[in-house]
Amino acid sequence: MSRMQLHRKLKSLIGVSVTELLRNERLKTAAKLFSENHSIAEVAYAVGFNNISYFSKCFKETFHKTPSEYIENL
């Protein structure tokens, strides 16, 4: 299966691209790590984000809260 076939198949089945699917799974893992009292920077790097501001932006888009707001509500 080619890369484009995989992309089209996933998009039609679940409505998101491969990139979005992987990013969402990484952010779900980040949310779990926050409950273990890790810092935002540690979690961002642990789940594969190299830029903390980009991590915060993606996290807010997914959970509708910034990472610090999410930690406060735990």
All heavy atoms as a GROMACS GRO file, in nm:
protein
  602
    1MET      N    1   0.084  -0.117   0.000
    1MET     CA    2   0.000   0.000   0.000
    1MET      C    3   0.089   0.124   0.000
    1MET      O    4   0.181   0.134   0.080
    1MET     CB    5  -0.090  -0.002   0.124
    1MET     CG    6  -0.180   0.117   0.136
    1MET     SD    7  -0.287   0.114   0.280
    1MET     CE    8  -0.419   0.013   0.221
    2SER      N    9   0.060   0.215  -0.088
    2SER     CA   10   0.141   0.336  -0.096
    2SER      C   11   0.103   0.433   0.016
    2SER      O   12   0.001   0.419   0.083
    2SER     CB   13   0.122   0.403  -0.231
    2SER     OG   14  -0.004   0.467  -0.237
    3ARG      N   15   0.186   0.533   0.031
    3ARG     CA   16   0.162   0.634   0.133
    3ARG      C   17   0.032   0.709   0.107
    3ARG      O   18  -0.047   0.735   0.199
    3ARG     CB   19   0.280   0.731   0.135
    3ARG     CG   20   0.276   0.833   0.246
    3ARG     CD   21   0.403   0.919   0.246
    3ARG     NE   22   0.419   0.993   0.123
    3ARG     CZ   23   0.373   1.118   0.105
    3ARG    NH1   24   0.311   1.180   0.201
    3ARG    NH2   25   0.391   1.180  -0.009
    4MET      N   26   0.006   0.744  -0.017
    4MET     CA   27  -0.117   0.816  -0.052
    4MET      C   28  -0.240   0.728  -0.032
    4MET      O   29  -0.345   0.778   0.012
    4MET     CB   30  -0.112   0.867  -0.196
    4MET     CG   31  -0.050   1.004  -0.214
    4MET     SD   32  -0.100   1.129  -0.094
    4MET     CE   33  -0.268   1.159  -0.136
    5GLN      N   34  -0.230   0.600  -0.064
    5GLN     CA   35  -0.344   0.511  -0.043
    5GLN      C   36  -0.377   0.503   0.106
    5GLN      O   37  -0.494   0.505   0.145
    5GLN     CB   38  -0.315   0.372  -0.098
    5GLN     CG   39  -0.318   0.363  -0.248
    5GLN     CD   40  -0.275   0.225  -0.297
    5GLN    OE1   41  -0.184   0.165  -0.241
    5GLN    NE2   42  -0.341   0.178  -0.402
    6LEU      N   43  -0.273   0.492   0.189
    6LEU     CA   44  -0.294   0.488   0.334
    6LEU      C   45  -0.359   0.617   0.381
    6LEU      O   46  -0.454   0.615   0.460
    6LEU     CB   47  -0.161   0.467   0.406
    6LEU     CG   48  -0.166   0.474   0.559
    6LEU    CD1   49  -0.250   0.359   0.615
    6LEU    CD2   50  -0.027   0.470   0.617
    7HIS      N   51  -0.310   0.730   0.333
    7HIS     CA   52  -0.365   0.860   0.371
    7HIS      C   53  -0.513   0.869   0.333
    7HIS      O   54  -0.596   0.907   0.416
    7HIS     CB   55  -0.285   0.971   0.304
    7HIS     CG   56  -0.338   1.108   0.331
    7HIS    ND1   57  -0.320   1.172   0.450
    7HIS    CD2   58  -0.412   1.191   0.254
    7HIS    CE1   59  -0.380   1.289   0.446
    7HIS    NE2   60  -0.435   1.304   0.327
    8ARG      N   61  -0.546   0.833   0.211
    8ARG     CA   62  -0.685   0.840   0.166
    8ARG      C   63  -0.776   0.745   0.242
    8ARG      O   64  -0.888   0.778   0.278
    8ARG     CB   65  -0.694   0.808   0.016
    8ARG     CG   66  -0.656   0.925  -0.071
    8ARG     CD   67  -0.690   0.897  -0.217
    8ARG     NE   68  -0.581   0.946  -0.297
    8ARG     CZ   69  -0.498   0.870  -0.369
    8ARG    NH1   70  -0.514   0.740  -0.374
    8ARG    NH2   71  -0.401   0.924  -0.437
    9LYS      N   72  -0.727   0.624   0.269
    9LYS     CA   73  -0.806   0.523   0.340
    9LYS      C   74  -0.836   0.569   0.483
    9LYS      O   75  -0.950   0.560   0.528
    9LYS     CB   76  -0.730   0.390   0.341
    9LYS     CG   77  -0.811   0.274   0.388
    9LYS     CD   78  -0.927   0.249   0.295
    9LYS     CE   79  -0.951   0.103   0.277
    9LYS     NZ   80  -1.071   0.078   0.200
   10LEU      N   81  -0.734   0.616   0.554
   10LEU     CA   82  -0.757   0.665   0.690
   10LEU      C   83  -0.849   0.787   0.691
   10LEU      O   84  -0.936   0.798   0.778
   10LEU     CB   85  -0.625   0.701   0.757
   10LEU     CG   86  -0.553   0.588   0.828
   10LEU    CD1   87  -0.419   0.634   0.880
   10LEU    CD2   88  -0.637   0.534   0.941
   11LYS      N   89  -0.831   0.876   0.597
   11LYS     CA   90  -0.914   0.996   0.590
   11LYS      C   91  -1.061   0.958   0.569
   11LYS      O   92  -1.150   1.014   0.630
   11LYS     CB   93  -0.864   1.086   0.477
   11LYS     CG   94  -0.927   1.222   0.472
   11LYS     CD   95  -0.866   1.311   0.575
   11LYS     CE   96  -0.912   1.454   0.550
   11LYS     NZ   97  -0.871   1.543   0.654
   12SER      N   98  -1.085   0.858   0.485
   12SER     CA   99  -1.223   0.817   0.459
   12SER      C  100  -1.282   0.738   0.576
   12SER      O  101  -1.401   0.750   0.606
   12SER     CB  102  -1.232   0.736   0.330
   12SER     OG  103  -1.168   0.610   0.345
   13LEU      N  104  -1.200   0.658   0.645
   13LEU     CA  105  -1.251   0.574   0.753
   13LEU      C  106  -1.273   0.652   0.883
   13LEU      O  107  -1.377   0.636   0.948
   13LEU     CB  108  -1.155   0.458   0.781
   13LEU     CG  109  -1.149   0.348   0.676
   13LEU    CD1  110  -1.042   0.247   0.710
   13LEU    CD2  111  -1.284   0.280   0.664
   14ILE      N  112  -1.175   0.732   0.924
   14ILE     CA  113  -1.186   0.798   1.054
   14ILE      C  114  -1.191   0.949   1.045
   14ILE      O  115  -1.208   1.016   1.147
   14ILE     CB  116  -1.074   0.753   1.150
   14ILE    CG1  117  -0.937   0.783   1.093
   14ILE    CG2  118  -1.087   0.608   1.185
   14ILE    CD1  119  -0.824   0.751   1.188
   15GLY      N  120  -1.176   1.004   0.927
   15GLY     CA  121  -1.193   1.148   0.909
   15GLY      C  122  -1.074   1.235   0.942
   15GLY      O  123  -1.087   1.356   0.943
   16VAL      N  124  -0.960   1.175   0.974
   16VAL     CA  125  -0.839   1.254   1.002
   16VAL      C  126  -0.721   1.196   0.923
   16VAL      O  127  -0.721   1.078   0.889
   16VAL     CB  128  -0.803   1.258   1.152
   16VAL    CG1  129  -0.909   1.330   1.232
   16VAL    CG2  130  -0.779   1.122   1.208
   17SER      N  131  -0.623   1.280   0.900
   17SER     CA  132  -0.504   1.234   0.828
   17SER      C  133  -0.415   1.154   0.923
   17SER      O  134  -0.434   1.155   1.045
   17SER     CB  135  -0.428   1.353   0.771
   17SER     OG  136  -0.371   1.428   0.876
   18VAL      N  137  -0.316   1.089   0.867
   18VAL     CA  138  -0.221   1.011   0.946
   18VAL      C  139  -0.148   1.102   1.044
   18VAL      O  140  -0.131   1.067   1.162
   18VAL     CB  141  -0.119   0.939   0.854
   18VAL    CG1  142  -0.016   0.865   0.934
   18VAL    CG2  143  -0.190   0.845   0.759
   19THR      N  144  -0.108   1.219   0.999
   19THR     CA  145  -0.037   1.314   1.084
   19THR      C  146  -0.123   1.356   1.203
   19THR      O  147  -0.076   1.358   1.316
   19THR     CB  148   0.003   1.438   1.002
   19THR    OG1  149   0.078   1.396   0.888
   19THR    CG2  150   0.085   1.535   1.084
   20GLU      N  151  -0.249   1.387   1.177
   20GLU     CA  152  -0.339   1.427   1.285
   20GLU      C  153  -0.364   1.313   1.382
   20GLU      O  154  -0.369   1.334   1.503
   20GLU     CB  155  -0.473   1.473   1.228
   20GLU     CG  156  -0.467   1.603   1.152
   20GLU     CD  157  -0.600   1.634   1.087
   20GLU    OE1  158  -0.685   1.695   1.156
   20GLU    OE2  159  -0.618   1.597   0.971
   21LEU      N  160  -0.377   1.192   1.331
   21LEU     CA  161  -0.398   1.075   1.416
   21LEU      C  162  -0.280   1.055   1.511
   21LEU      O  163  -0.298   1.036   1.630
   21LEU     CB  164  -0.419   0.950   1.330
   21LEU     CG  165  -0.436   0.818   1.406
   21LEU    CD1  166  -0.566   0.819   1.484
   21LEU    CD2  167  -0.434   0.702   1.309
   22LEU      N  168  -0.159   1.060   1.456
   22LEU     CA  169  -0.040   1.044   1.539
   22LEU      C  170  -0.026   1.157   1.641
   22LEU      O  171   0.006   1.133   1.757
   22LEU     CB  172   0.085   1.036   1.452
   22LEU     CG  173   0.097   0.910   1.366
   22LEU    CD1  174   0.216   0.921   1.273
   22LEU    CD2  175   0.108   0.788   1.453
   23ARG      N  176  -0.052   1.280   1.598
   23ARG     CA  177  -0.043   1.394   1.689
   23ARG      C  178  -0.144   1.380   1.803
   23ARG      O  179  -0.112   1.403   1.920
   23ARG     CB  180  -0.068   1.525   1.615
   23ARG     CG  181  -0.049   1.647   1.704
   23ARG     CD  182  -0.077   1.779   1.634
   23ARG     NE  183  -0.012   1.790   1.506
   23ARG     CZ  184  -0.076   1.819   1.392
   23ARG    NH1  185  -0.204   1.840   1.391
   23ARG    NH2  186  -0.008   1.827   1.279
   24ASN      N  187  -0.266   1.338   1.771
   24ASN     CA  188  -0.369   1.320   1.874
   24ASN      C  189  -0.330   1.213   1.975
   24ASN      O  190  -0.352   1.228   2.096
   24ASN     CB  191  -0.504   1.288   1.811
   24ASN     CG  192  -0.563   1.406   1.738
   24ASN    OD1  193  -0.526   1.520   1.763
   24ASN    ND2  194  -0.654   1.380   1.646
   25GLU      N  195  -0.271   1.104   1.929
   25GLU     CA  196  -0.227   0.999   2.019
   25GLU      C  197  -0.113   1.047   2.109
   25GLU      O  198  -0.107   1.015   2.228
   25GLU     CB  199  -0.184   0.874   1.942
   25GLU     CG  200  -0.299   0.801   1.876
   25GLU     CD  201  -0.407   0.759   1.975
   25GLU    OE1  202  -0.374   0.704   2.082
   25GLU    OE2  203  -0.526   0.783   1.946
   26ARG      N  204  -0.021   1.126   2.052
   26ARG     CA  205   0.088   1.181   2.132
   26ARG      C  206   0.035   1.277   2.238
   26ARG      O  207   0.083   1.278   2.351
   26ARG     CB  208   0.188   1.252   2.040
   26ARG     CG  209   0.268   1.153   1.956
   26ARG     CD  210   0.339   1.216   1.840
   26ARG     NE  211   0.425   1.328   1.875
   26ARG     CZ  212   0.472   1.414   1.787
   26ARG    NH1  213   0.442   1.402   1.659
   26ARG    NH2  214   0.548   1.512   1.825
   27LEU      N  215  -0.068   1.354   2.203
   27LEU     CA  216  -0.126   1.448   2.299
   27LEU      C  217  -0.204   1.376   2.408
   27LEU      O  218  -0.204   1.419   2.524
   27LEU     CB  219  -0.214   1.550   2.227
   27LEU     CG  220  -0.137   1.649   2.140
   27LEU    CD1  221  -0.234   1.730   2.054
   27LEU    CD2  222  -0.050   1.740   2.222
   28LYS      N  223  -0.268   1.264   2.375
   28LYS     CA  224  -0.335   1.184   2.478
   28LYS      C  225  -0.234   1.128   2.577
   28LYS      O  226  -0.257   1.125   2.698
   28LYS     CB  227  -0.414   1.069   2.414
   28LYS     CG  228  -0.539   1.112   2.342
   28LYS     CD  229  -0.606   0.992   2.278
   28LYS     CE  230  -0.716   1.034   2.184
   28LYS     NZ  231  -0.774   0.918   2.114
   29THR      N  232  -0.120   1.085   2.525
   29THR     CA  233  -0.012   1.036   2.611
   29THR      C  234   0.039   1.150   2.699
   29THR      O  235   0.067   1.130   2.818
   29THR     CB  236   0.102   0.979   2.527
   29THR    OG1  237   0.050   0.875   2.444
   29THR    CG2  238   0.214   0.924   2.613
   30ALA      N  239   0.050   1.270   2.642
   30ALA     CA  240   0.095   1.385   2.720
   30ALA      C  241  -0.001   1.413   2.835
   30ALA      O  242   0.042   1.441   2.947
   30ALA     CB  243   0.106   1.507   2.630
   31ALA      N  244  -0.131   1.404   2.810
   31ALA     CA  245  -0.229   1.428   2.916
   31ALA      C  246  -0.213   1.327   3.030
   31ALA      O  247  -0.224   1.363   3.147
   31ALA     CB  248  -0.370   1.421   2.858
   32LYS      N  249  -0.182   1.203   2.995
   32LYS     CA  250  -0.158   1.101   3.098
   32LYS      C  251  -0.032   1.133   3.178
   32LYS      O  252  -0.029   1.114   3.300
   32LYS     CB  253  -0.146   0.962   3.035
   32LYS     CG  254  -0.274   0.909   2.980
   32LYS     CD  255  -0.253   0.775   2.914
   32LYS     CE  256  -0.377   0.729   2.842
   32LYS     NZ  257  -0.354   0.608   2.764
   33LEU      N  258   0.071   1.181   3.110
   33LEU     CA  259   0.196   1.214   3.179
   33LEU      C  260   0.181   1.332   3.273
   33LEU      O  261   0.249   1.340   3.376
   33LEU     CB  262   0.307   1.241   3.077
   33LEU     CG  263   0.359   1.120   3.000
   33LEU    CD1  264   0.458   1.163   2.894
   33LEU    CD2  265   0.422   1.020   3.094
   34PHE      N  266   0.091   1.425   3.241
   34PHE     CA  267   0.069   1.539   3.330
   34PHE      C  268   0.016   1.493   3.466
   34PHE      O  269   0.044   1.555   3.567
   34PHE     CB  270  -0.027   1.641   3.269
   34PHE     CG  271   0.037   1.728   3.165
   34PHE    CD1  272  -0.029   1.756   3.046
   34PHE    CD2  273   0.161   1.785   3.185
   34PHE    CE1  274   0.028   1.837   2.951
   34PHE    CE2  275   0.220   1.866   3.091
   34PHE     CZ  276   0.153   1.892   2.973
   35SER      N  277  -0.059   1.385   3.468
   35SER     CA  278  -0.113   1.337   3.595
   35SER      C  279  -0.004   1.276   3.684
   35SER      O  280  -0.026   1.253   3.802
   35SER     CB  281  -0.224   1.234   3.571
   35SER     OG  282  -0.171   1.119   3.509
   36GLU      N  283   0.113   1.251   3.627
   36GLU     CA  284   0.227   1.196   3.702
   36GLU      C  285   0.323   1.306   3.749
   36GLU      O  286   0.438   1.277   3.782
   36GLU     CB  287   0.301   1.094   3.617
   36GLU     CG  288   0.216   0.975   3.577
   36GLU     CD  289   0.285   0.884   3.478
   36GLU    OE1  290   0.404   0.908   3.445
   36GLU    OE2  291   0.220   0.791   3.431
   37ASN      N  292   0.277   1.431   3.748
   37ASN     CA  293   0.353   1.547   3.798
   37ASN      C  294   0.482   1.573   3.722
   37ASN      O  295   0.585   1.605   3.782
   37ASN     CB  296   0.382   1.534   3.948
   37ASN     CG  297   0.255   1.537   4.029
   37ASN    OD1  298   0.160   1.604   3.992
   37ASN    ND2  299   0.254   1.464   4.139
   38HIS      N  300   0.480   1.564   3.592
   38HIS     CA  301   0.594   1.604   3.509
   38HIS      C  302   0.573   1.747   3.463
   38HIS      O  303   0.461   1.794   3.452
   38HIS     CB  304   0.608   1.513   3.387
   38HIS     CG  305   0.642   1.371   3.420
   38HIS    ND1  306   0.767   1.333   3.462
   38HIS    CD2  307   0.569   1.259   3.417
   38HIS    CE1  308   0.769   1.203   3.483
   38HIS    NE2  309   0.648   1.156   3.457
   39SER      N  310   0.682   1.817   3.433
   39SER     CA  311   0.670   1.954   3.384
   39SER      C  312   0.625   1.954   3.238
   39SER      O  313   0.633   1.852   3.169
   39SER     CB  314   0.804   2.027   3.397
   39SER     OG  315   0.896   1.978   3.302
   40ILE      N  316   0.582   2.070   3.192
   40ILE     CA  317   0.533   2.082   3.055
   40ILE      C  318   0.645   2.052   2.957
   40ILE      O  319   0.625   1.981   2.859
   40ILE     CB  320   0.474   2.222   3.032
   40ILE    CG1  321   0.350   2.242   3.119
   40ILE    CG2  322   0.440   2.244   2.885
   40ILE    CD1  323   0.295   2.383   3.120
   41ALA      N  324   0.764   2.104   2.982
   41ALA     CA  325   0.877   2.081   2.892
   41ALA      C  326   0.914   1.933   2.887
   41ALA      O  327   0.938   1.879   2.778
   41ALA     CB  328   0.997   2.164   2.936
   42GLU      N  329   0.918   1.867   3.002
   42GLU     CA  330   0.950   1.723   3.006
   42GLU      C  331   0.849   1.643   2.924
   42GLU      O  332   0.887   1.555   2.847
   42GLU     CB  333   0.949   1.671   3.149
   42GLU     CG  334   1.063   1.716   3.234
   42GLU     CD  335   1.050   1.670   3.378
   42GLU    OE1  336   0.937   1.648   3.426
   42GLU    OE2  337   1.156   1.658   3.442
   43VAL      N  338   0.722   1.675   2.942
   43VAL     CA  339   0.617   1.601   2.870
   43VAL      C  340   0.626   1.628   2.722
   43VAL      O  341   0.615   1.535   2.640
   43VAL     CB  342   0.477   1.638   2.926
   43VAL    CG1  343   0.367   1.583   2.839
   43VAL    CG2  344   0.463   1.589   3.068
   44ALA      N  345   0.645   1.753   2.683
   44ALA     CA  346   0.654   1.788   2.541
   44ALA      C  347   0.765   1.710   2.473
   44ALA      O  348   0.746   1.652   2.366
   44ALA     CB  349   0.676   1.938   2.525
   45TYR      N  350   0.882   1.707   2.534
   45TYR     CA  351   0.994   1.634   2.476
   45TYR      C  352   0.973   1.483   2.481
   45TYR      O  353   1.011   1.411   2.389
   45TYR     CB  354   1.126   1.672   2.544
   45TYR     CG  355   1.167   1.815   2.517
   45TYR    CD1  356   1.198   1.902   2.620
   45TYR    CD2  357   1.173   1.864   2.387
   45TYR    CE1  358   1.236   2.033   2.596
   45TYR    CE2  359   1.209   1.995   2.362
   45TYR     CZ  360   1.240   2.079   2.466
   45TYR     OH  361   1.276   2.208   2.440
   46ALA      N  362   0.908   1.435   2.586
   46ALA     CA  363   0.885   1.291   2.600
   46ALA      C  364   0.792   1.236   2.492
   46ALA      O  365   0.808   1.123   2.448
   46ALA     CB  366   0.828   1.260   2.738
   47VAL      N  367   0.695   1.317   2.450
   47VAL     CA  368   0.601   1.269   2.348
   47VAL      C  369   0.643   1.307   2.206
   47VAL      O  370   0.571   1.280   2.111
   47VAL     CB  371   0.456   1.315   2.376
   47VAL    CG1  372   0.405   1.254   2.504
   47VAL    CG2  373   0.445   1.465   2.377
   48GLY      N  374   0.760   1.371   2.194
   48GLY     CA  375   0.817   1.391   2.061
   48GLY      C  376   0.805   1.530   2.002
   48GLY      O  377   0.833   1.550   1.884
   49PHE      N  378   0.765   1.629   2.080
   49PHE     CA  379   0.761   1.766   2.030
   49PHE      C  380   0.893   1.833   2.064
   49PHE      O  381   0.940   1.827   2.177
   49PHE     CB  382   0.646   1.845   2.095
   49PHE     CG  383   0.510   1.808   2.043
   49PHE    CD1  384   0.439   1.703   2.098
   49PHE    CD2  385   0.453   1.879   1.938
   49PHE    CE1  386   0.314   1.669   2.052
   49PHE    CE2  387   0.327   1.846   1.891
   49PHE     CZ  388   0.258   1.740   1.947
   50ASN      N  389   0.953   1.901   1.967
   50ASN     CA  390   1.080   1.970   1.990
   50ASN      C  391   1.059   2.116   2.027
   50ASN      O  392   1.148   2.180   2.079
   50ASN     CB  393   1.169   1.962   1.866
   50ASN     CG  394   1.214   1.821   1.840
   50ASN    OD1  395   1.237   1.745   1.933
   50ASN    ND2  396   1.227   1.785   1.714
   51ASN      N  397   0.940   2.168   1.997
   51ASN     CA  398   0.910   2.308   2.022
   51ASN      C  399   0.796   2.315   2.123
   51ASN      O  400   0.685   2.270   2.096
   51ASN     CB  401   0.870   2.374   1.890
   51ASN     CG  402   0.855   2.522   1.900
   51ASN    OD1  403   0.824   2.575   2.006
   51ASN    ND2  404   0.875   2.589   1.788
   52ILE      N  405   0.820   2.373   2.239
   52ILE     CA  406   0.721   2.375   2.347
   52ILE      C  407   0.602   2.464   2.309
   52ILE      O  408   0.488   2.432   2.343
   52ILE     CB  409   0.785   2.421   2.479
   52ILE    CG1  410   0.890   2.318   2.520
   52ILE    CG2  411   0.681   2.436   2.589
   52ILE    CD1  412   0.975   2.358   2.636
   53SER      N  413   0.625   2.571   2.237
   53SER     CA  414   0.513   2.658   2.198
   53SER      C  415   0.422   2.586   2.099
   53SER      O  416   0.299   2.600   2.106
   53SER     CB  417   0.562   2.790   2.141
   53SER     OG  418   0.638   2.770   2.025
   54TYR      N  419   0.479   2.508   2.009
   54TYR     CA  420   0.397   2.430   1.915
   54TYR      C  421   0.320   2.321   1.990
   54TYR      O  422   0.201   2.296   1.962
   54TYR     CB  423   0.484   2.368   1.806
   54TYR     CG  424   0.407   2.287   1.705
   54TYR    CD1  425   0.313   2.348   1.623
   54TYR    CD2  426   0.427   2.150   1.693
   54TYR    CE1  427   0.240   2.274   1.531
   54TYR    CE2  428   0.355   2.075   1.601
   54TYR     CZ  429   0.262   2.138   1.521
   54TYR     OH  430   0.190   2.065   1.430
   55PHE      N  431   0.383   2.259   2.089
   55PHE     CA  432   0.315   2.160   2.172
   55PHE      C  433   0.195   2.224   2.242
   55PHE      O  434   0.086   2.169   2.243
   55PHE     CB  435   0.412   2.103   2.275
   55PHE     CG  436   0.346   2.021   2.383
   55PHE    CD1  437   0.298   1.894   2.356
   55PHE    CD2  438   0.331   2.072   2.511
   55PHE    CE1  439   0.236   1.819   2.455
   55PHE    CE2  440   0.270   1.998   2.610
   55PHE     CZ  441   0.222   1.871   2.582
   56SER      N  442   0.216   2.342   2.300
   56SER     CA  443   0.108   2.411   2.370
   56SER      C  444  -0.007   2.445   2.275
   56SER      O  445  -0.124   2.431   2.310
   56SER     CB  446   0.159   2.538   2.435
   56SER     OG  447   0.252   2.508   2.535
   57LYS      N  448   0.028   2.489   2.155
   57LYS     CA  449  -0.074   2.522   2.055
   57LYS      C  450  -0.156   2.399   2.018
   57LYS      O  451  -0.280   2.404   2.016
   57LYS     CB  452  -0.006   2.580   1.930
   57LYS     CG  453  -0.100   2.612   1.818
   57LYS     CD  454  -0.023   2.658   1.695
   57LYS     CE  455  -0.117   2.668   1.578
   57LYS     NZ  456  -0.077   2.585   1.468
   58CYS      N  457  -0.090   2.289   1.990
   58CYS     CA  458  -0.160   2.165   1.954
   58CYS      C  459  -0.243   2.113   2.070
   58CYS      O  460  -0.356   2.066   2.052
   58CYS     CB  461  -0.060   2.058   1.910
   58CYS     SG  462   0.024   2.095   1.758
   59PHE      N  463  -0.188   2.122   2.192
   59PHE     CA  464  -0.259   2.075   2.311
   59PHE      C  465  -0.387   2.155   2.331
   59PHE      O  466  -0.493   2.100   2.359
   59PHE     CB  467  -0.168   2.088   2.434
   59PHE     CG  468  -0.217   2.013   2.554
   59PHE    CD1  469  -0.181   1.881   2.576
   59PHE    CD2  470  -0.301   2.074   2.647
   59PHE    CE1  471  -0.226   1.811   2.686
   59PHE    CE2  472  -0.347   2.005   2.758
   59PHE     CZ  473  -0.310   1.873   2.777
   60LYS      N  474  -0.377   2.286   2.314
   60LYS     CA  475  -0.495   2.372   2.331
   60LYS      C  476  -0.600   2.342   2.224
   60LYS      O  477  -0.720   2.343   2.253
   60LYS     CB  478  -0.456   2.519   2.328
   60LYS     CG  479  -0.572   2.610   2.361
   60LYS     CD  480  -0.530   2.752   2.379
   60LYS     CE  481  -0.652   2.834   2.420
   60LYS     NZ  482  -0.617   2.969   2.453
   61GLU      N  483  -0.559   2.316   2.102
   61GLU     CA  484  -0.654   2.283   1.996
   61GLU      C  485  -0.728   2.153   2.026
   61GLU      O  486  -0.846   2.140   1.996
   61GLU     CB  487  -0.582   2.269   1.862
   61GLU     CG  488  -0.536   2.399   1.802
   61GLU     CD  489  -0.455   2.380   1.675
   61GLU    OE1  490  -0.434   2.265   1.631
   61GLU    OE2  491  -0.409   2.482   1.621
   62THR      N  492  -0.660   2.058   2.088
   62THR     CA  493  -0.720   1.928   2.116
   62THR      C  494  -0.805   1.930   2.242
   62THR      O  495  -0.917   1.880   2.243
   62THR     CB  496  -0.610   1.821   2.129
   62THR    OG1  497  -0.533   1.819   2.009
   62THR    CG2  498  -0.670   1.684   2.152
   63PHE      N  499  -0.753   1.985   2.351
   63PHE     CA  500  -0.819   1.978   2.481
   63PHE      C  501  -0.889   2.109   2.521
   63PHE      O  502  -0.950   2.115   2.628
   63PHE     CB  503  -0.718   1.939   2.590
   63PHE     CG  504  -0.667   1.800   2.574
   63PHE    CD1  505  -0.541   1.776   2.520
   63PHE    CD2  506  -0.743   1.690   2.611
   63PHE    CE1  507  -0.492   1.647   2.504
   63PHE    CE2  508  -0.695   1.562   2.595
   63PHE     CZ  509  -0.570   1.540   2.541
   64HIS      N  510  -0.878   2.214   2.438
   64HIS     CA  511  -0.941   2.344   2.464
   64HIS      C  512  -0.894   2.407   2.594
   64HIS      O  513  -0.965   2.484   2.657
   64HIS     CB  514  -1.094   2.333   2.461
   64HIS     CG  515  -1.145   2.269   2.337
   64HIS    ND1  516  -1.136   2.330   2.213
   64HIS    CD2  517  -1.203   2.148   2.316
   64HIS    CE1  518  -1.188   2.251   2.121
   64HIS    NE2  519  -1.228   2.139   2.181
   65LYS      N  520  -0.775   2.370   2.638
   65LYS     CA  521  -0.708   2.427   2.755
   65LYS      C  522  -0.559   2.428   2.727
   65LYS      O  523  -0.508   2.338   2.661
   65LYS     CB  524  -0.733   2.344   2.880
   65LYS     CG  525  -0.875   2.338   2.926
   65LYS     CD  526  -0.885   2.249   3.048
   65LYS     CE  527  -1.029   2.235   3.090
   65LYS     NZ  528  -1.045   2.147   3.204
   66THR      N  529  -0.490   2.526   2.782
   66THR     CA  530  -0.345   2.523   2.771
   66THR      C  531  -0.294   2.414   2.865
   66THR      O  532  -0.365   2.372   2.957
   66THR     CB  533  -0.285   2.659   2.812
   66THR    OG1  534  -0.316   2.684   2.949
   66THR    CG2  535  -0.334   2.771   2.724
   67PRO      N  536  -0.172   2.368   2.845
   67PRO     CA  537  -0.118   2.265   2.935
   67PRO      C  538  -0.120   2.308   3.082
   67PRO      O  539  -0.152   2.229   3.170
   67PRO     CB  540   0.024   2.244   2.885
   67PRO     CG  541   0.019   2.280   2.741
   67PRO     CD  542  -0.081   2.391   2.733
   68SER      N  543  -0.088   2.435   3.110
   68SER     CA  544  -0.089   2.480   3.249
   68SER      C  545  -0.230   2.480   3.307
   68SER      O  546  -0.249   2.445   3.425
   68SER     CB  547  -0.024   2.617   3.262
   68SER     OG  548  -0.087   2.710   3.177
   69GLU      N  549  -0.330   2.518   3.229
   69GLU     CA  550  -0.469   2.513   3.276
   69GLU      C  551  -0.511   2.368   3.300
   69GLU      O  552  -0.581   2.339   3.397
   69GLU     CB  553  -0.564   2.575   3.173
   69GLU     CG  554  -0.550   2.725   3.158
   69GLU     CD  555  -0.630   2.780   3.043
   69GLU    OE1  556  -0.670   2.704   2.953
   69GLU    OE2  557  -0.651   2.903   3.041
   70TYR      N  558  -0.467   2.278   3.212
   70TYR     CA  559  -0.500   2.137   3.227
   70TYR      C  560  -0.442   2.081   3.356
   70TYR      O  561  -0.508   2.008   3.429
   70TYR     CB  562  -0.446   2.061   3.105
   70TYR     CG  563  -0.488   1.915   3.102
   70TYR    CD1  564  -0.610   1.877   3.048
   70TYR    CD2  565  -0.405   1.816   3.153
   70TYR    CE1  566  -0.648   1.743   3.044
   70TYR    CE2  567  -0.442   1.683   3.151
   70TYR     CZ  568  -0.563   1.648   3.096
   70TYR     OH  569  -0.601   1.515   3.094
   71ILE      N  570  -0.317   2.119   3.385
   71ILE     CA  571  -0.250   2.070   3.507
   71ILE      C  572  -0.323   2.125   3.632
   71ILE      O  573  -0.340   2.052   3.729
   71ILE     CB  574  -0.102   2.112   3.507
   71ILE    CG1  575  -0.027   2.036   3.399
   71ILE    CG2  576  -0.037   2.089   3.643
   71ILE    CD1  577   0.113   2.087   3.373
   72GLU      N  578  -0.365   2.250   3.627
   72GLU     CA  579  -0.435   2.310   3.742
   72GLU      C  580  -0.566   2.236   3.772
   72GLU      O  581  -0.606   2.226   3.887
   72GLU     CB  582  -0.466   2.456   3.715
   72GLU     CG  583  -0.346   2.546   3.722
   72GLU     CD  584  -0.379   2.690   3.684
   72GLU    OE1  585  -0.499   2.724   3.670
   72GLU    OE2  586  -0.284   2.769   3.670
   73ASN      N  587  -0.634   2.187   3.667
   73ASN     CA  588  -0.762   2.119   3.685
   73ASN      C  589  -0.749   1.973   3.724
   73ASN      O  590  -0.850   1.907   3.746
   73ASN     CB  591  -0.846   2.132   3.558
   73ASN     CG  592  -0.891   2.275   3.534
   73ASN    OD1  593  -0.906   2.351   3.627
   73ASN    ND2  594  -0.912   2.309   3.408
   74LEU      N  595  -0.627   1.923   3.734
   74LEU     CA  596  -0.610   1.782   3.772
   74LEU      C  597  -0.639   1.760   3.916
   74LEU      O  598  -0.621   1.798   4.011
   74LEU     CB  599  -0.470   1.733   3.738
   74LEU     CG  600  -0.444   1.710   3.592
   74LEU    CD1  601  -0.300   1.666   3.570
   74LEU    CD2  602  -0.536   1.603   3.535
   0.00000   0.00000   0.00000
